[in-house]
Amino acid sequence: MGKRIDFSIIGGSGFRAQYFLRIAQALPEQFHVSGIVVRDEAKGRAMEKQWRVSTYRTLDQLLESEQPSFVVLAVNPAAAMEYMIDLAERKIPVLAETPPAPDLSGLLLLHEELTLKGAQIQVAEQYHLHPLQQARQHIIQSGQLGRVTETTVSISHLYHAVSLIRFMLGITYENVRIQGKRFTSSWVAGPNRGGPPTEDKLISSERDLAWLDFGDKLGIYDFTSNQHRSWTRSNHLNVRGERGEIFDNRIMIQDRDCTEIQLHLHRVNKGEYENAEGYFLKGIMAGERWVYENPFIPARLYDDEIAIASCLVKMADYASGGPSFYSLAEASQDHYLGMLIEHAVATGETIESETQPWANMK
């Protein structure tokens, strides 16, 4: 194990900040929260008691006492913009939450004020780092599917889904034609951020569908509000290549000697039945091969936490001079296309993207 990763958080009382705190609590030898900025004093005291961390009311107060390798921004996009600019002036690397700005004008401003001036900014887009997505990408990169031309993503909303579409198709900043529709029906109210349902009732369900035509590649967006928390709706991801496809956990391939190959992405968990190694995800296998191995064994993290912990490891490497892993330019492109999807769905118009300034960044 390498050097412990020390990072600070701004906006520590929010929903997203809880992820980083749980990860640091589960892996104290690998991660340490060097203070949190919580503007409300009462909330700050509660955070100190719950998580045993130091809290501060302002960024200046935090930096007087702490020396983080980088700062995680877990605040709303408008506030995040101000903090990013402030931290860049102080030469402090930033891991910002998604999306990095509320609208296109904000994204363009960040490009001018941060990217072009060499600020060390990355964005905590974790969906492509989920164990299952990493396993699927392993299959894609093996070449067994041949050239990938289509993907259907029905997992999360807008910019998260766009990031997966680009990730699966190998798309960077290519322009796209977008068509969209919305279908409204009723479904039973299920869990939300506040927890499980407390009464049985039907609510309106809006299913948004969009087709992203990149010319020689197609991305299909399919999302129903809150489906990723639902007990009655499933997530789905399909990747199609010239020689085969991934359909959720199934892999179907026709090899070059015309042999039919069928595999299954199988999660291997420890701690089940008589196994006494602890309870954690060991990895994912396809046939006899490991296509994903969990780097955070034996911590008891669920997939979203594993993905965010991977963001923290990559951010620590980036802050010390390593490679970019999800840049402000990439986050801006995904949010931009997500906003175009919204517009296409709302209006029924065919929308064509335009090349944005950040597309020129390498």
Summary of the structure (lengths in Angstrom):
residues: 362
radius of gyration: 21.3
end to end distance: 31.2
largest distance: 67.8
contacts: 1175
relative contact order: 0.16
helix: 35%
strand: 29%
